[in-house]
Amino acid sequence: MIDVATTWQQACSALAGGDYDVAFSVLEGAMGEARRPERARLALYLASVHALYGDAATTEVGSALREARTLNPALREDPLYLALSAELDARTHGPDAAPPPPAAREAADPLARYHAIAALALAEQPQAALDIHLPVAELPEHLRWRLRSWQADSEEQLGHLQEAAHLYAEAAHHAGGLNRAIMLQEGAALLLQLGQPQEAGAALDQARPLYTGHDPEEGLNLATWHYLQAQALLNLGKPEEALSSIREADRLERAHGDPSYGVALVWGQVMTHLGQHEEALRHFERALTLATDADRPYALHELGVALLDLDRPVEARERLEAVLQEPDYPYAPEVLADLAECDYRLGRLQEAQTAAEQALAQGAVVPASLVLGSVALDYYHLDEALDHYERVVREAAPHSRDWITGHQMAADVMAQQGFRDPAAAYAHAQQALEYTPESDDWYGTLQDYLTKAQALMGEKSGRMLN
């Protein structure tokens, strides 16, 4: 006689060790020997295991649920049946799916509550998923990391990126092998969005040794690892190393699947940082051809900026205006600032100023201030220009291209003002010079400013001593 609880424990032990074939064998073998009511319950457990394969196994989940209710029609009201049915519905219909009923969400069976959480996360009802009480210790070992992953996904849907990153770290703690690597990479992706490349790099360093080369599913996940590593390196000011990583990501994608929008986009960003703007443009154009409707405004924005870098403002403006047609694009203020730059390049100073002021009011402080500084300089409003460039220095990421430009231009304006404050002029020139290559035209200019400011500081010091 088959004991269902014992059989399920045996299957869970196999799943904890990553042996799915043994788990299926245990459940299917028991079903072959069990009586009708036990077979119905085992069919539900079989559906639960099939559900671990996600969208690839919706047919198998549906078949197992159909067998369960055929064997025992009363199971239609069982919390586990209701939760699994809701998860299947959510995988098929997304946000249009009916949510799991209270009987599933509040079930005594933790397995039912787990599948209810999955259903709600898939149906884009993240808060409802997070509201379900399910301590991780109540679940079988193979579901513990998955629970944290669903909860992380729900926090991410709510825009709580830091909380989601913490949950992915917890998921990684409960997972092993490739699953652990994937959870670490999910967390790293969020840390990059949060502007924490150092922390993202640390998570990626933990993930890399988990790739053994023996699992056929490693290829595309390793491509993702290199894609994320390229972003981390780029944000840490290492574009040459980032280029090596993004090339490897592209190679692995082509070997194991298809080229992706994300890899093309990051490759373009790397080439921009390396000053190879024509090459960057080529990759951004490829990203646009690979983009989904949701990704398209991001690719168009990057393309517009690349065209600006190549001093092609008319073409840039066309791409950027298309981005503004997307009402949900989160970087609309930055697009406005880039459009202001287009107008400035085209000699339309009043339009440039108006657009830049709108962008500044909407939060695109650094790019808008750069345009406003340029416009003020053209009108020879030096004090106003200096205010804008000093705002750039305060708000831009230290040592970034914009930060360097802010220091360069602040020093230049102070020179035009006759070095009224030589110490401040010296400080701006010194900061800019440290990050300006000798091949740059600015290098000699900044050295001259340093020399003049230093001489004036010496004169003032001398007068004070007399």
C-alpha positions as CSV (number, residue, x, y, z in Angstrom):
1,M,0.0,0.0,0.0
2,I,1.3,3.4,-1.0
3,D,1.7,6.1,1.6
4,V,1.3,9.5,-0.2
5,A,3.1,11.6,2.5
6,T,6.1,9.2,2.5
7,T,6.2,9.2,-1.3
8,W,6.1,13.0,-1.5
9,Q,9.0,13.2,1.1
10,Q,11.1,10.8,-1.1
11,A,10.4,13.0,-4.2
12,C,11.3,16.1,-2.2
13,S,14.6,14.5,-1.1
14,A,15.4,13.8,-4.8
15,L,14.4,17.4,-5.8
16,A,16.6,18.8,-3.0
17,G,19.6,17.1,-4.6
18,G,18.6,18.3,-8.1
19,D,17.6,14.8,-9.3
20,Y,14.4,15.5,-11.1
21,D,14.4,12.2,-13.0
22,V,14.3,10.3,-9.7
23,A,11.6,12.5,-8.3
24,F,9.4,11.9,-11.3
25,S,10.2,8.2,-11.1
26,V,9.2,8.0,-7.5
27,L,5.8,9.8,-8.1
28,E,5.0,8.0,-11.3
29,G,6.0,4.6,-9.8
30,A,3.8,5.2,-6.8
31,M,0.8,6.2,-9.1
32,G,1.1,2.9,-10.8
33,E,0.6,1.0,-7.6
34,A,-1.7,3.3,-5.6
35,R,-5.4,3.2,-5.2
36,R,-7.6,5.7,-6.9
37,P,-7.8,8.4,-4.1
38,E,-4.0,8.2,-3.5
39,R,-3.4,8.5,-7.2
40,A,-5.4,11.7,-7.3
41,R,-3.3,13.3,-4.6
42,L,-0.1,12.1,-6.2
43,A,-1.2,13.6,-9.5
44,L,-1.3,17.0,-7.7
45,Y,2.2,16.5,-6.4
46,L,3.2,15.6,-10.0
47,A,1.7,18.9,-11.2
48,S,3.7,20.7,-8.6
49,V,6.9,19.2,-9.8
50,H,6.0,19.9,-13.5
51,A,5.3,23.6,-12.5
52,L,9.0,24.0,-11.6
53,Y,9.7,24.0,-15.3
54,G,7.6,27.1,-15.8
55,D,6.2,28.0,-19.2
56,A,7.8,25.0,-20.8
57,A,5.6,22.6,-18.9
58,T,2.1,24.1,-19.0
59,T,0.8,21.2,-21.0
60,E,2.1,18.7,-18.4
61,V,0.7,20.7,-15.5
62,G,-2.7,20.8,-17.2
63,S,-2.6,17.1,-17.8
64,A,-1.7,16.3,-14.2
65,L,-4.5,18.5,-12.9
66,R,-7.0,17.0,-15.3
67,E,-6.0,13.5,-14.1
68,A,-6.3,14.5,-10.4
69,R,-9.9,15.8,-10.8
70,T,-10.9,12.9,-13.0
71,L,-9.7,10.5,-10.3
72,N,-11.3,12.5,-7.5
73,P,-13.7,15.2,-8.5
74,A,-13.7,16.5,-4.9
75,L,-10.1,17.7,-5.4
76,R,-11.5,20.7,-7.4
77,E,-12.0,22.4,-4.0
78,D,-8.7,21.3,-2.6
79,P,-6.4,24.3,-1.8
80,L,-3.4,22.8,-3.6
81,Y,-5.5,22.1,-6.7
82,L,-6.9,25.6,-6.6
83,A,-3.4,27.1,-6.2
84,L,-1.9,25.1,-9.1
85,S,-4.8,25.9,-11.3
86,A,-4.4,29.6,-10.6
87,E,-0.6,29.4,-11.4
88,L,-1.4,27.6,-14.7
89,D,-4.0,30.3,-15.5
90,A,-1.5,33.0,-14.7
91,R,1.1,31.5,-17.0
92,T,-1.4,31.3,-19.8
93,H,-3.3,34.6,-19.3
94,G,-0.9,36.8,-17.3
95,P,-2.6,39.8,-15.6
96,D,-6.0,38.7,-17.0
97,A,-5.9,35.5,-14.9
98,A,-8.3,34.9,-12.0
99,P,-6.3,35.2,-8.7
100,P,-6.2,32.1,-6.4
101,P,-9.1,32.1,-4.0
102,P,-8.7,32.7,-0.2
103,A,-8.8,28.9,0.3
104,A,-5.5,28.6,-1.5
105,R,-3.9,31.8,-0.1
106,E,-4.7,30.9,3.5
107,A,-4.4,27.1,3.3
108,A,-2.8,25.1,6.1
109,D,-0.8,23.3,3.4
110,P,2.4,25.5,2.8
111,L,2.7,23.9,-0.7
112,A,-0.6,25.4,-1.7
113,R,0.4,28.8,-0.3
114,Y,3.7,28.6,-2.3
115,H,1.8,28.0,-5.6
116,A,-0.6,30.8,-4.7
117,I,2.3,33.2,-4.3
118,A,3.7,32.1,-7.7
119,A,0.2,32.6,-9.3
120,L,-0.1,36.1,-7.9
121,A,3.4,37.2,-8.9
122,L,2.8,35.9,-12.5
123,A,-0.5,37.7,-12.6
124,E,1.2,41.0,-11.7
125,Q,-0.4,41.2,-8.3
126,P,2.8,41.6,-6.3
127,Q,1.4,43.0,-3.1
128,A,-1.1,40.2,-2.8
129,A,1.8,37.7,-3.3
130,L,3.8,39.4,-0.6
131,D,0.8,39.4,1.8
132,I,0.7,35.6,2.0
133,H,2.4,34.4,5.1
134,L,4.8,31.6,4.4
135,P,7.9,31.0,6.5
136,V,10.7,29.5,4.3
137,A,11.3,26.7,6.9
138,E,7.7,25.3,6.2
139,L,8.6,24.5,2.6
140,P,10.5,21.5,1.2
141,E,14.1,22.4,0.6
142,H,13.8,22.6,-3.2
143,L,11.2,25.3,-2.9
144,R,12.9,27.6,-0.4
145,W,15.0,29.5,-2.9
146,R,12.1,29.6,-5.3
147,L,9.9,31.2,-2.7
148,R,12.5,34.0,-2.1
149,S,12.8,34.4,-5.9
150,W,9.0,34.9,-6.3
151,Q,9.0,37.4,-3.4
152,A,12.0,39.2,-5.0
153,D,10.1,39.4,-8.3
154,S,7.1,40.8,-6.5
155,E,9.2,43.5,-4.7
156,E,10.8,44.3,-8.1
157,Q,7.3,44.8,-9.7
158,L,6.6,47.2,-6.9
159,G,9.8,49.2,-7.6
160,H,11.4,48.1,-4.3
161,L,14.7,47.3,-5.9
162,Q,16.9,47.2,-2.8
163,E,14.4,44.8,-1.0
164,A,14.3,42.6,-4.2
165,A,18.1,42.5,-4.3
166,H,18.2,41.3,-0.6
167,L,15.7,38.6,-1.4
168,Y,17.7,37.4,-4.4
169,A,20.7,37.2,-2.1
170,E,18.6,35.0,0.3
171,A,17.4,32.9,-2.6
172,A,21.1,32.3,-3.6
173,H,21.8,31.3,-0.1
174,H,19.1,28.5,-0.3
175,A,20.0,27.5,-3.9
176,G,22.9,25.5,-5.2
177,G,24.8,25.0,-8.5
178,L,23.5,26.8,-11.5
179,N,20.3,28.0,-9.7
180,R,22.5,29.7,-7.1
181,A,24.5,31.4,-10.0
182,I,21.2,32.6,-11.6
183,M,19.9,34.1,-8.3
184,L,23.2,35.9,-7.7
185,Q,23.0,37.3,-11.2
186,E,19.4,38.5,-10.7
187,G,20.6,40.3,-7.6
188,A,23.6,41.8,-9.5
189,A,21.2,43.1,-12.2
190,L,19.2,45.0,-9.6
191,L,22.4,46.3,-7.9
192,L,23.5,47.7,-11.3
193,Q,20.1,49.5,-11.6
194,L,20.6,50.9,-8.1
195,G,24.0,52.3,-9.1
196,Q,26.0,49.8,-7.0
197,P,28.5,48.3,-9.5
198,Q,31.0,47.3,-6.8
199,E,28.4,45.2,-5.0
200,A,27.1,43.8,-8.3
201,G,30.7,42.8,-9.2
202,A,31.0,41.0,-5.8
203,A,27.8,39.0,-6.5
204,L,29.1,38.1,-10.0
205,D,32.4,37.0,-8.5
206,Q,30.5,34.5,-6.4
207,A,28.5,33.3,-9.3
208,R,31.3,32.6,-11.8
209,P,32.9,29.6,-10.1
210,L,29.5,27.8,-10.1
211,Y,29.7,27.3,-13.8
212,T,31.3,23.9,-14.4
213,G,30.9,23.4,-18.1
214,H,29.0,20.2,-17.6
215,D,25.4,21.5,-17.6
216,P,23.9,22.1,-21.1
217,E,21.8,24.9,-19.7
218,E,24.9,26.9,-18.7
219,G,25.5,28.6,-22.1
220,L,22.9,31.3,-22.1
221,N,23.2,31.9,-18.4
222,L,26.9,32.4,-18.7
223,A,26.2,34.8,-21.6
224,T,24.1,36.8,-19.1
225,W,26.9,36.7,-16.6
226,H,29.3,38.3,-19.1
227,Y,26.6,40.8,-20.1
228,L,26.2,41.9,-16.4
229,Q,30.0,41.8,-15.9
230,A,30.4,44.2,-18.8
231,Q,28.0,46.6,-17.2
232,A,29.7,46.4,-13.8
233,L,33.1,47.0,-15.4
234,L,31.8,49.9,-17.5
235,N,30.3,51.6,-14.4
236,L,33.6,51.1,-12.6
237,G,35.4,53.0,-15.3
238,K,37.0,49.9,-17.0
239,P,35.7,50.1,-20.6
240,E,38.5,48.0,-22.1
241,E,37.7,45.1,-19.8
242,A,34.0,45.6,-20.4
243,L,34.6,45.3,-24.1
244,S,36.1,41.9,-23.6
245,S,33.1,40.7,-21.5
246,I,30.5,42.0,-23.9
247,R,32.2,40.3,-26.8
248,E,32.1,37.0,-24.9
249,A,28.5,37.5,-24.0
250,D,27.7,38.0,-27.7
251,R,29.8,34.9,-28.7
252,L,27.9,32.7,-26.1
253,E,24.5,34.0,-27.2
254,R,25.2,33.2,-30.8
255,A,26.5,29.7,-29.9
256,H,23.6,28.8,-27.7
257,G,20.7,30.9,-28.9
258,D,20.1,34.2,-30.7
259,P,21.7,37.7,-30.4
260,S,19.9,39.9,-27.9
261,Y,18.9,43.5,-27.7
262,G,20.6,43.9,-24.3
263,V,24.0,42.7,-25.4
264,A,23.9,45.0,-28.5
265,L,22.9,48.0,-26.4
266,V,25.6,47.5,-23.8
267,W,28.2,46.9,-26.5
268,G,27.2,50.3,-28.0
269,Q,27.6,51.9,-24.5
270,V,31.1,50.4,-24.2
271,M,32.1,51.8,-27.6
272,T,30.7,55.2,-26.6
273,H,32.9,55.2,-23.5
274,L,35.9,54.2,-25.7
275,G,35.2,57.2,-27.9
276,Q,34.4,55.0,-30.9
277,H,31.2,56.6,-31.8
278,E,30.7,55.2,-35.3
279,E,31.1,51.7,-33.9
280,A,28.7,52.6,-31.0
281,L,26.1,53.8,-33.6
282,R,26.3,50.4,-35.4
283,H,25.6,48.5,-32.2
284,F,22.7,50.8,-31.2
285,E,21.1,50.4,-34.6
286,R,21.4,46.6,-34.2
287,A,19.8,46.9,-30.7
288,L,16.9,48.8,-32.2
289,T,16.2,46.0,-34.7
290,L,16.3,43.4,-31.9
291,A,14.2,45.5,-29.4
292,T,10.7,44.5,-28.3
293,D,8.1,47.3,-28.1
294,A,9.0,47.8,-24.5
295,D,12.7,48.1,-25.2
296,R,12.4,50.3,-28.3
297,P,12.4,53.7,-26.5
298,Y,15.6,52.8,-24.7
299,A,17.3,51.8,-28.0
300,L,16.1,55.0,-29.7
301,H,17.3,57.1,-26.8
302,E,20.8,55.6,-27.0
303,L,20.8,56.0,-30.8
304,G,19.8,59.6,-30.5
305,V,22.7,60.3,-28.1
306,A,25.1,58.4,-30.3
307,L,24.1,60.6,-33.3
308,L,24.7,63.7,-31.1
309,D,28.1,62.4,-30.3
310,L,28.7,62.2,-34.0
311,D,27.4,65.8,-34.4
312,R,24.4,64.8,-36.4
313,P,21.7,66.7,-34.5
314,V,19.0,66.6,-37.2
315,E,19.0,62.8,-37.2
316,A,19.4,62.7,-33.4
317,R,16.4,64.9,-33.0
318,E,14.2,62.6,-35.1
319,R,15.1,59.6,-32.8
320,L,14.7,61.5,-29.6
321,E,11.3,62.9,-30.6
322,A,10.1,59.4,-31.2
323,V,11.1,58.5,-27.6
324,L,8.9,61.3,-26.2
325,Q,5.9,59.6,-27.9
326,E,6.2,56.8,-25.3
327,P,4.3,58.1,-22.3
328,D,5.8,55.6,-19.8
329,Y,9.4,56.1,-20.7
330,P,11.2,56.8,-17.3
331,Y,13.9,59.0,-18.7
332,A,11.8,61.6,-20.5
333,P,13.5,64.5,-18.7
334,E,16.9,63.3,-20.0
335,V,15.4,63.0,-23.5
336,L,14.2,66.7,-23.2
337,A,17.8,67.7,-22.2
338,D,19.2,65.8,-25.2
339,L,16.6,67.6,-27.5
340,A,17.8,70.9,-26.0
341,E,21.4,69.9,-27.0
342,C,20.1,69.2,-30.5
343,D,18.6,72.7,-30.7
344,Y,21.8,74.2,-29.3
345,R,23.9,72.4,-32.0
346,L,21.4,73.8,-34.6
347,G,21.9,77.3,-33.4
348,R,18.3,77.6,-31.9
349,L,19.4,79.1,-28.6
350,Q,16.0,80.1,-27.3
351,E,14.4,76.7,-28.0
352,A,17.5,75.0,-26.4
353,Q,17.1,77.2,-23.3
354,T,13.4,76.5,-23.0
355,A,13.8,72.7,-23.4
356,A,16.7,72.6,-21.0
357,E,14.8,74.6,-18.3
358,Q,12.0,72.1,-18.6
359,A,14.4,69.2,-18.3
360,L,16.0,70.8,-15.3
361,A,12.7,71.3,-13.6
362,Q,11.8,67.6,-14.3
363,G,15.0,66.3,-12.7
364,A,17.6,65.9,-15.5
365,V,19.9,68.2,-13.6
366,V,23.3,67.4,-15.2
367,P,22.5,67.2,-18.9
368,A,20.2,70.2,-18.7
369,S,22.7,72.3,-16.8
370,L,25.4,71.6,-19.5
371,V,23.1,72.9,-22.2
372,L,22.1,75.9,-20.1
373,G,25.8,76.6,-19.5
374,S,26.5,76.6,-23.2
375,V,23.6,78.9,-24.0
376,A,24.6,81.3,-21.2
377,L,28.2,81.4,-22.6
378,D,26.9,82.2,-26.1
379,Y,25.0,85.1,-24.6
380,Y,28.2,86.0,-22.7
381,H,26.4,85.7,-19.4
382,L,29.5,84.4,-17.6
383,D,28.2,84.4,-14.0
384,E,25.1,82.5,-15.1
385,A,27.2,80.0,-17.1
386,L,29.5,79.4,-14.1
387,D,26.5,78.7,-11.8
388,H,25.3,76.0,-14.3
389,Y,28.8,74.4,-14.6
390,E,29.3,74.4,-10.8
391,R,25.9,72.6,-10.5
392,V,27.2,70.0,-12.9
393,V,30.3,69.4,-10.8
394,R,28.1,69.0,-7.7
395,E,25.6,66.7,-9.2
396,A,27.5,64.6,-11.7
397,A,29.1,61.3,-10.7
398,P,32.7,61.9,-9.7
399,H,35.2,61.4,-12.5
400,S,32.4,60.8,-15.1
401,R,32.6,62.5,-18.4
402,D,30.0,65.1,-17.4
403,W,31.9,65.8,-14.1
404,I,35.2,66.4,-16.0
405,T,33.4,68.6,-18.5
406,G,31.9,70.6,-15.7
407,H,35.3,71.3,-14.2
408,Q,36.8,72.1,-17.6
409,M,34.1,74.6,-18.4
410,A,34.1,76.2,-14.9
411,A,37.8,76.8,-15.2
412,D,37.3,78.2,-18.6
413,V,34.6,80.6,-17.5
414,M,36.7,81.8,-14.5
415,A,39.5,82.5,-16.9
416,Q,37.2,84.6,-19.1
417,Q,36.2,86.4,-15.9
418,G,39.9,87.3,-15.3
419,F,40.5,84.8,-12.5
420,R,38.5,86.8,-9.9
421,D,38.8,83.8,-7.6
422,P,42.1,82.2,-8.6
423,A,42.0,79.5,-5.9
424,A,38.6,78.3,-7.2
425,A,39.9,78.4,-10.8
426,Y,43.0,76.5,-9.8
427,A,40.9,73.8,-8.1
428,H,38.6,73.3,-11.1
429,A,41.5,73.2,-13.6
430,Q,43.5,70.8,-11.3
431,Q,40.5,68.4,-11.0
432,A,39.8,68.5,-14.7
433,L,43.5,68.0,-15.7
434,E,43.8,64.9,-13.5
435,Y,41.3,63.1,-15.8
436,T,42.1,64.8,-19.1
437,P,44.4,62.8,-21.4
438,E,47.5,64.6,-22.8
439,S,46.2,64.1,-26.3
440,D,43.1,66.1,-25.5
441,D,43.1,69.8,-26.7
442,W,41.9,70.7,-23.2
443,Y,45.1,69.5,-21.6
444,G,47.4,72.4,-22.6
445,T,44.6,74.9,-21.9
446,L,44.1,73.6,-18.4
447,Q,47.8,73.7,-17.7
448,D,47.8,77.4,-18.8
449,Y,44.9,78.1,-16.4
450,L,46.8,76.3,-13.6
451,T,49.9,78.4,-14.2
452,K,48.0,81.7,-14.3
453,A,45.8,80.9,-11.3
454,Q,48.9,79.8,-9.3
455,A,50.7,83.0,-10.2
456,L,47.7,85.2,-9.1
457,M,47.4,83.2,-5.9
458,G,51.1,83.9,-5.2
459,E,50.6,87.6,-5.8
460,K,47.7,87.7,-3.4
461,S,49.7,85.8,-0.9
462,G,52.5,88.3,-1.3
463,R,50.3,91.3,-0.9
464,M,48.9,89.9,2.3
465,L,52.3,89.5,3.7
466,N,53.4,93.1,3.0
